[in-house]
Every structure is written in structure tokens, then in C-alpha cells.
Amino acid sequence: MANLYPLIRPVLRQLPAEVAHNLTVRALQAGLGRFMIDRAAREPDPPILAQRLWGLNFPNPVGLAAGFDKNARVPEAMRNFGFGFVEIGTVTPRPQPGNPKPRLFRLEGDQAIVNRMGFNSGGIDAAIDRLHGRPRTAIVGINLGKNRNSRDAVLDYAEGIRRAAKVADYLVVNISSPNTPGLRDLQRRASLRALLVPLLRTREECERRVPLLVKISPDLTPKEREDIATIALDAGIDGLIVSNTTVDRPAGLVSRYATEAGGLSGRPLFAASTSLLADMYRLTQGGLPMIGVGGVASGADAYQKIRSGACLVQLYTALVFMGPSLVTDIKKELAELLQAEGFTSVAEAVGAAARSSSLSKRAGASSGQS
Ligand SMILES: Cc1cc2nc3c(=O)[nH]c(=O)nc-3n(C[C@H](O)[C@H](O)[C@H](O)COP(=O)(O)O)c2cc1C
């Protein structure tokens, strides 16, 4: 079947970003995704990319990040593009409209997006109803948020866990979106402990024991990073997602939308999110599985995230600029890089950068002594 995406993309570019996004999701819901990919997307993944984590068999480590399919409309269509797993949400317990429009901006010259969507959500029940009826082929994570006007964040997340545990393969406590006032404060030491302890208890009370991950912000101070690592290990969460969008604006952005308020994603986020990943790998001594996200646009980017400590990676923004065939391209390049460096699996490469830097430090120290 012909890949029509190169013809569709110029049309989408002419439309306001949110209109283009909604049209894309509708087209995928209508089954038109098969006209947007090459045959290569349907081929089985190379065995070197497979990984077992949290009791789940990931066919490859490249996932769709939260925010694209907020309401669980198209997880299977996204899996058909070749993603190894799909994260839906953020969903909130009750439906809410999000921030006023416009709230989504493409920074074409920077290969970036600024968004201040503000958890626009059809509510968790609607998303879960859709997932109940789905064929269970894709690994689906559910990303949970709190309602903007909610007084008690713990109650909102706990409600999300109770409802989503029935259908999710993993759950994410999202406390790092910059567009819900006060949300990111939940990452601070005292609040984080007070949040995670009851949420893990709630998770234990559910019929199915679902892995519980926490998604963090790239804008954390060094002290906040240390605190999160300590609390994450003490409390016993199953993993971290590193990272959400940034409110920082790195030097050199050229687009006129760069100064819009909201979270920046895409290429300019790669360095900050990867360095946070490396920090968290070091601070947790490799003891906590992590999903690396932020600016992944090639197999080399995915490989760098894995070497920095990620077991899995996710992407969103690059898909907007490069189209769905990107997923196949990333997997192919990643498999080649792993093989070229002598790895026989993704798992072997996780954190390789940290290991080689500590080896060279040790070698430097011992040669200094001699
Ligand atoms: C339009 C848009 C909406 C997003 N919405 C969410 C969201 O609802 N929940 C969430 O955890 N992350 C959300 N994100 C963040 C992404 O999941 C991801 O962490 C971030 O964009 C970095 O990855 P990328 O550079 O590959 O896009 C959103 C990102 C974009 C661009």
C-alpha cells in the first residue's frame, strides 16, 4: 500500500496545530493509518530490540509518549506504526476542557513544540471504556493527572489508579506537566513522600498489580533530583519517566512562538532531558528502570538515551515533523548501533555510558597513583 503521508504533511502544516492534531487522530480512528506507512512497519522487530520489563514483553523499546492520544482513541493504530508500547493520557478523574485556545504551537525552525493544553481530558471513565473494548495487542500505559480545581491531589491520583488498574499495562503518576498550577510542587521532598506512600498502598489494594511509574520534569534542581531518587527507591515505585516538557527556553530558538507560555518539547529538550536521565541513573545506582523521553528523533538519539540509563524511550514531537515512518527508521538504526557496538540486547546497553565513564575515572585515578 502506498505511503501517502508525504502528501498529507504539507496540508497539515497549513492548519493550526491543534486542528491538525485532531484531524490526524480522527483519520487514525477511521482506519486511515494504513495509508500513512510503508510495508516495513509491518515487519517483525529484530530480536535484539526485545526486552522483558515489569513482567511485560516489549517487542521494541520505542514508545509513544503521553499527550498524543489523550483519550485512548487510537492505541492500536499507533502500535501499527511500529511502536513497542503506547502511553495514553494524561487523563483526569473528571472531564475538563483545559486551557483556552490557542494552546499548541509548532516551532518549525526549531523542530519543537510549545504546548499549554492544561490536561484537556474527556475523563478517565470514557478512556477506560474505550480500552475495555480493544484487542489486547499493544502494551498500553495510562498516564494519570489531577483535575485543575481538585483540592486533594492524592484522592485524584488514587481514584485514577483504582479505575485504570483494570485495563492498564502500567500506570504513570504525572506530577511534572507545567500547565496545571501547583502540579510540579508535588515533586518536592515532603509532598512526594506524602503522595507516593498512599498511592502505592492503593495500587496494592487493586485486583491486578500494575507497575506504577512517576514522570518528572527536566527543570528540577540538583537537590530535588537527589530527593526524588531517595524517595523513589525508599517508597518502592517501579520506574521513572524522564522527562516531561520544560519551561526553560534554551538559547538559539528561532521560531516566533518560542516565547509562548507552556512546555517546550522536541529537539531543544534533548540535552536537558538526557542529562537528567544520566543524573537519575547515577543517583539511583541503576536500580530503577527508566523511560527516556525528550527530543528523540533518530536511532542515535534513542541509543544515547539507553546508554544514559533508559530501558525504554518515548517520543511525540518528532512524529509531528517527520511522520510515522520515523518509528521504523529509529528501530532499524538502533538495532544497527547496538550490533556495531557488540551488544546482544537493549538491556545490555542500558547505562553503558555511566559504566564507561566510571571505568575511565577509575583508570585515571589508578594511573595517577602509580
Ligand atoms: C502537545 C503535547 C501534549 C502533551 N501532553 C502531555 C500529557 O498530557 N501528559 C504528559 O505526561 N506529557 C505530555 N506531553 C509531554 C510528552 O509526553 C513528552 O514528555 C515531551 O513532549 C517530550 O518528548 P518529545 O520531545 O518527544 O515530544 C505533551 C507533549 C506535547 C507536545
The ligand as a Tripos MOL2 file, in Angstrom:
@<TRIPOS>MOLECULE
LIG
   31    33     1     0     0
SMALL
NO_CHARGES

@<TRIPOS>ATOM
      1 C1          1.0860   18.6550   22.6070 C.3       1 LIG1
      2 C2          1.6900   17.9090   23.7370 C.ar      1 LIG1
      3 C3          0.8710   17.4530   24.7640 C.ar      1 LIG1
      4 C4          1.4410   16.7460   25.8220 C.ar      1 LIG1
      5 N1          0.6150   16.2760   26.8100 N.ar      1 LIG1
      6 C5          1.1410   15.5220   27.8110 C.ar      1 LIG1
      7 C6          0.3010   14.9680   28.8030 C.ar      1 LIG1
      8 O1         -0.9180   15.1010   28.7630 O.2       1 LIG1
      9 N2          0.8910   14.2640   29.8020 N.ar      1 LIG1
     10 C7          2.2460   14.0610   29.8720 C.ar      1 LIG1
     11 O2          2.7340   13.4030   30.7910 O.2       1 LIG1
     12 N3          3.0530   14.5690   28.9170 N.ar      1 LIG1
     13 C8          2.5380   15.2820   27.9010 C.ar      1 LIG1
     14 N4          3.3640   15.7880   26.9330 N.ar      1 LIG1
     15 C9          4.8240   15.5790   27.0630 C.3       1 LIG1
     16 C10         5.3220   14.3700   26.2840 C.3       1 LIG1
     17 O3          4.7470   13.1810   26.7500 O.3       1 LIG1
     18 C11         6.8600   14.2720   26.3690 C.3       1 LIG1
     19 O4          7.2200   14.0700   27.7200 O.3       1 LIG1
     20 C12         7.5550   15.5240   25.8550 C.3       1 LIG1
     21 O5          6.8580   16.0820   24.7730 O.3       1 LIG1
     22 C13         8.9870   15.2570   25.4300 C.3       1 LIG1
     23 O6          9.0320   14.3420   24.3710 O.3       1 LIG1
     24 P1          9.2000   14.8090   22.8210 P.3       1 LIG1
     25 O7         10.3250   15.7930   22.7930 O.co2     1 LIG1
     26 O8          9.4880   13.5430   22.0680 O.co2     1 LIG1
     27 O9          7.9060   15.4050   22.4370 O.co2     1 LIG1
     28 C14         2.8290   16.5030   25.8620 C.ar      1 LIG1
     29 C15         3.6410   16.9540   24.8080 C.ar      1 LIG1
     30 C16         3.0900   17.6320   23.7590 C.ar      1 LIG1
     31 C17         3.9740   18.0910   22.6440 C.3       1 LIG1
@<TRIPOS>BOND
     1     1     2 1
     2     2     3 ar
     3     2    30 ar
     4     3     4 ar
     5     4     5 ar
     6     4    28 ar
     7     5     6 ar
     8     6     7 ar
     9     6    13 1
    10     7     8 2
    11     7     9 ar
    12     9    10 ar
    13    10    11 2
    14    10    12 ar
    15    12    13 ar
    16    13    14 ar
    17    14    15 1
    18    14    28 ar
    19    15    16 1
    20    16    17 1
    21    16    18 1
    22    18    19 1
    23    18    20 1
    24    20    21 1
    25    20    22 1
    26    22    23 1
    27    23    24 1
    28    24    25 2
    29    24    26 1
    30    24    27 1
    31    28    29 ar
    32    29    30 ar
    33    30    31 1
@<TRIPOS>SUBSTRUCTURE
     1 LIG1         1 GROUP 0 **** ****
